[in-house]
Amino acid sequence: MDPRLDPYLPQAGTVTVFTTNWCGFCRRLKFQLDRDGVSYTEVDIDEDPAAGDVVAAINGGNRTVPTVVFADGSTATNPDRREVSDRLDG
């Protein structure tokens, strides 16, 4: 696991969602997670340059959002709500 992820690792049962304020996919995922009662921490990569570097490292140099980090250090790029929920439940 990339040690740059350490500050962004969520507690078990929650996720960290890297976003931007202009990303429609981010807004949709956060709406769905809120609706389903999934707890998450949002990190705006435009406001946190280190987070932007982490997202780029995860995504082959691209600052693709939403990028989700799970408690085990695994990640998902632009996942749908079902994938996030399934991985939390699994």
C-alpha positions in Angstrom: 0.0 0.0 0.0 1.2 3.5 -0.9 2.2 5.2 2.4 0.7 8.5 1.0 -2.7 6.9 1.6 -2.1 6.7 5.3 -3.6 10.1 6.2 -6.7 9.3 4.2 -7.4 5.8 5.4 -11.0 5.6 6.8 -12.2 3.7 9.8 -13.7 0.3 9.2 -17.3 0.6 7.8 -16.6 4.0 6.2 -14.8 5.3 3.1 -12.9 8.3 2.0 -14.1 9.9 -1.2 -11.7 12.2 -3.1 -13.8 14.8 -5.0 -13.8 18.2 -6.5 -16.6 20.7 -6.2 -17.2 20.8 -10.0 -17.5 17.0 -10.5 -21.0 15.8 -11.4 -20.1 12.1 -10.8 -18.8 13.1 -7.3 -22.1 14.9 -6.5 -24.1 11.9 -7.7 -22.0 9.4 -5.6 -22.2 11.5 -2.5 -26.0 11.9 -2.9 -26.4 8.1 -3.2 -24.1 7.4 -0.2 -26.0 10.0 1.9 -29.4 8.4 0.8 -28.2 5.0 1.7 -26.7 6.0 5.0 -23.1 5.2 4.1 -20.6 7.1 6.2 -17.8 8.8 4.3 -15.1 11.5 4.6 -14.9 13.9 1.6 -11.5 15.2 0.6 -11.5 17.9 -2.2 -8.4 17.5 -4.2 -8.5 21.1 -5.4 -8.2 22.2 -1.7 -5.7 19.5 -0.6 -2.7 19.3 -3.1 -1.3 16.2 -1.3 -4.7 14.5 -1.9 -4.5 15.3 -5.6 -1.0 13.7 -5.7 -2.4 10.6 -4.1 -5.3 10.4 -6.5 -2.9 10.8 -9.4 -0.7 8.0 -8.1 -3.8 5.7 -7.7 -5.0 6.5 -11.2 -1.9 6.3 -13.4 -1.1 10.0 -13.3 -4.7 11.1 -13.7 -6.6 13.2 -11.1 -9.7 11.2 -11.7 -12.6 11.7 -9.2 -14.5 10.3 -7.5 -11.8 8.0 -6.2 -12.8 6.0 -3.1 -10.5 4.6 -0.5 -11.6 1.7 1.7 -10.3 0.9 5.2 -8.1 -2.0 3.9 -6.3 0.5 1.6 -7.9 -0.7 -1.6 -9.4 1.9 -3.9 -12.1 2.3 -6.6 -12.2 4.9 -9.3 -15.6 6.3 -10.2 -17.5 3.4 -8.5 -21.2 3.3 -8.3 -23.0 3.2 -5.0 -23.6 -0.5 -5.2 -19.9 -1.3 -5.5 -19.1 0.9 -2.5 -21.9 -0.7 -0.4 -20.9 -4.2 -1.5 -17.3 -3.7 -0.6 -18.2 -2.3 2.8 -20.5 -5.2 3.5 -18.1 -7.8 2.2 
